[in-house]
Amino acid sequence: MATINRFTRSDISPKNPLFSSFKTMIESAFYGNNVYEVADLKEAYELAKDAPGTTVTDMPVIHTQELGLPEDAKVLVANDGKIVGRTAAARRIIGQPGIDAEYYRGILREALYQGTMRKFYSGKAVVGLDPEFMVQSHLMIAEGFEMNFYSYLLNFQIVTQGMSKLYQRSTAYSENDLYVYADPYWSHPDFPNGLALFDPAHNVAAILGLRYFGELKKATLTLAWGTAHRNGFVACHGGMKQYHLPDRKYTMAAFGLSGSGKSTITLAKHGDKYHVDVLHDDAFVINKEKGSTTALEPAYFDKTQDYPLSDPSVDYFLTCQNVGVTLDENNQKVLVTQDIRNGNGRTVKSRYVTPDRVDYLAEKIDAVFWIMKDDSLPPVVRIDDPVLAAVFGLTLATKRSSAENVVGNVNLEKLVIEPFANPFRCYPLREDYADFRDLFAKQETACYILNTGFYGAKKVTPQVTLGAIEKIVEGKADFVEFGPLTAMSYLPIEGYEVEFTDTNYLDQLKKRMESRLEFITKQSTADDGYNALPEETSLLIQRLIEQLEAGVKS
C-alpha cells in the first residue's frame, strides 16, 4: 500500500514521526457520530443533485457507465457568493517561520468542536494514477456543500474495487494518508478571509470559512506534492503531453499559472498532423531517478471562459461552479459560460474530453516550457544554459488571474514572480530549484520560455504559440542569438520583430532582469531566510544584467 492509514497499537505513540497533534485532531474528526461516509459516486451524485444550492441542468453527462454515475446523470451547477477564486492570504503552513503552532492548535481544536454540531460527509479518493506514485486522500465536508464533495470525488479518483487493487500493489511510502477537513460555515474575527491550515509533514489540512471548490483541490495537491517531493519526485504544477512523430516521440511539459494558457497548450490537438497523448494539464510528478511522469488527477478543473455552449468540450462537463443557467429554445436549462456571470467560471471535465489521455509516461522529458506574461520577451525564447534554465523557472514572471481572490489593493496587471508557477509549495524554495536544475543539467532537458501575454503592445495569440511549439517539436525551429545575452536565443516570428539596436528595449529587458535579481536577493532575508537560494542564482542573473548594460552603452 502506498500510504498508511492503519497502525498497530504499539505504533501509536508521540515518538512515532507519523503522528502530530494536528494529524490526530483532524483524523479523529472523521470518526465522529456526525459523519456519514458516502459509498460511491452514484450516492455522491444523488446528494449533490438534491442539495438546495444545486441547479440540475438538462444537459446529459456522457460516459456515465465508465465514470460510475447514474445513467440519467445531468450536469450540475452550484454558485458561490462574492468570492469565486482561491484565497492565497488564507494559507498557513505549520513549520514555516512566523507560524505559531500552539496558537493554531487552539484555533483548530475549537473549529473541530464547533463542527461536531453539524452533519458532515466523508469520502476517499486516490491521488496519483500509476502504481509508481499513489496516495490515498480522505475528504470530510459539512452538509450543504454536497456539490463540492461530489466534484472532489470526480476530480480525483474515487476508490473503487478496481482502483483499490491497483493501489494495494503500488509503491509503499512511509507517509500518512491525506486528510482534508472542510467547514465553509466556520468564521473567526482573526481570519476574515478564511483559514487554510496545513501540517504538510503529516499530510493533514483544514479548510475553514472557504467555499470555493478550488481550495479543496489545491489543498489536496499541496499535500500530495509535498509527499512526492519527500520521496524522490519533482512536484509539478503544469501540463504534460507527448507527440508521436514518424521516427520518435517528443515529450514536453508546460508550466504556468491559471489563465496563462497552460491548458490551451496542453490540450491542443494539432489537427491530424500527429498523434498526441495528454498526461494532464495541471498536476503531475516526475520521478527524479527514471525521468518518468505520473498524472495526479483523472479529471480537469478548467475555466469556462473560453467555452461557448457550442464548443464540443462542453459535452464532457460534469459539474460547474460560478456559471449561469438559462433556458434555450426548447425550454431546457443550459449553461451560460464565457464568464458572463462573473470571472473564473469553472467546470470539472471528465478525462474523456481528451481521447488520447494517458496516466503515465515512461519516457524522459525532452523540453520544459516556462509560460510567462512578460512583455519584454518575444513569443519564444530558448535557454541554452541548463542552470540558467532553472533560474528562469525560479523567477517565472507572469500576472495574477481571476482564478485568485486577491486580498488588498493589488494591481492585477503588474508582473509578479511565481517560482515554477507553483504557489502551493510547502517546503523551502531552494529544494524545488535543485530538483529542476538537476532535470536540466543531468537529464539534458531543453528549456524554452513562452510569452503568452503581450510583446510590446501586440498580443501573442494561441495560434502563434502553438505554431512555434510545432516547429520545435518537428525540429524545424531556427533560433538566432538573443542580442547580447549569450546563453539565450529566440525564434524569429513575423510581426514580433526584436530590435536590439533600440536602447529603450534593452533597458526594458535590463529592468526585468533586475526585478528577478531583486526577488532572489529578498529570499535571503524574508522569513528568516527560509527560501534562501544558492549564490549561483543571483550570479547568473547579474551576468545577464551586465551583458545588457554593455549592450545599452554600445
VENGICOR-V156399 format. One line per field, one symbol per residue. ss: DSSP state (H for helix, E for strand, - for the rest). psi: psi as a letter, one per 40 degrees, with the letter a starting at -180 (. if undefined). burial: 1 if it has 9 or more other ideal C-beta (glycine too) atoms within 8 Angstrom, else 0. A space follows every 10 residues. Layout:
ss = ???
psi = ???
burial = ???
//
This chain:
ss = ---E----HH H--------- HHHHHHHHH- ----EEE--- HHHHHHHHHH ---EEEEEEE ---HHHH--- ---EEEEE-- -----E-HHH EEE------- HHHHHHHHHH HHHHH----E EEEEEEEEEE --EEEEEEEE EE---HHHHH HHHHH-EE-- HHHHHHHH-- -----E-EEE EEE------- ----EEEEEH HH-EEEEE-- --HHHHHHHH HHHHHHHHHH --EEEEEEEE EEEE----EE EEEEE----- -HHHHHH--- ----EEEEEE --EEEEE--- --EEE----E EEE------- -HHHHHEEEE E--EEEE--- --EEEE---- -----EEEE- HHH---E--E E-----EEEE EE-------E EEE--HHHHH HHHH--EE-- ---E------ -----EE-HH H-------HH HHHHHHHHHH HH---EEEEE E--EE--EE- -HHHHHHHHH HHHH----EE EE--EEEEEE E--------- --HHHHHHHH HHHHHHHHHH HH---HHHH- ----HHHHHH HHHHHHHHHH HHH-
psi = idiheiiide egideheeii ddddddddde eieehhhhdi ddddddddde ideihhiehi hifdddefii dfiihihhia bdhfiigdee hhhheiiehg dddddddddd dddddeeiii iiiiihhhei edhhihihhh iiiefddddd ddeddahihi ddddddddei hhigiiihhh hhgeeiihde gdeihhhhgd defiihhhfh dhdddddddd ddddddddde ffihhhgaih ihhhideiih hihhhiihee edddddehef bedihhhhdi edhiihhddd eiihididih giiedegide hdddeeidii hfiihihaee fihiihaffd diifiiihii eedhdfhieh hdiihdihhh higheehidh hhhehddddd ddddfhhaii ieehghhagh heehhihghf fgeehfiidd dddddddddd ddefhihihh hebihbehhh iddddddddd dddefehhii hgbehdeiii hhhhefihge ehdddddddd dddddddddd dddddiffed fiiidddddd dddddddddd ddd.
burial = 0111000000 0000010111 0111111111 0101100101 1111111110 1001001010 1011001110 0011111101 0011111101 0111000010 0001101110 1101110101 1111111111 0111111111 1101111111 1111111110 0011011001 0010111111 1111010100 1011111111 0111111111 0111111111 1111111110 1011111111 1110100001 1111111001 1111111101 0000011111 1111111100 1111111111 1111101000 0011011111 1110100000 0111111110 1001111111 0110001111 1011101111 1111101111 1110011111 1111111111 1111100000 0000101111 1101110011 1110111111 1010101111 1111100001 0101110111 1110001000 0111100111 1010010101 0000111111 1111111011 0010000011 1010001101 1101101111 1100
//
